Amino acid sequence: MGARHSMAITQLIYYSQPFGFDDAMLNGILLQARRNNAHDGLTGALIVRRDLYLQLLEGPEQAIAATFAAIKRDNRHLAVKALVQDSVAARLFPDWSMRDDPAQSWLWTEPEVGDGALERAGAAALREVFARVAASPTA
């Protein structure tokens, strides 16, 4: 396929702290993300906990950049920090405009996150978290 280079997939993993977290706010974020992502050709997953949003976005680089800029301006997110951004060969969540998953027991604890575990984790460990989510059945 000659057009392969024009279809490069950028993958971004970032985290933020929820501001005013509750189910209604989360549902609003997911509804907006699914609508916008489907329109912009983005897919991904959002791991949520009352102290944490850990998100993987994947798609065209310009759409990733525009979406991340909007997230950084969104007052529902505090302390937004990009952890990994690079090109990948294939999408991890090709069928999900935005999969949501509660944080699993094997994920870093609140004290570990507060102590900088995500910043120290590295790209491979962060991708492994999302690979585990991608491999797990949906409820």
ABEGO torsion letter per residue (X at the ends): XAAAAAABBBBBBBBBBBBGBBAAAAAAAAAAAAAAAAAAGBBEBBBBBAABBBBBBBEBAAAAAAAAAAAAABAABBGBBBABBBBBABBABAABABBBBBBBAABBBAAAAAAGAAAAAEAAAAAAAAAAAAABBBX
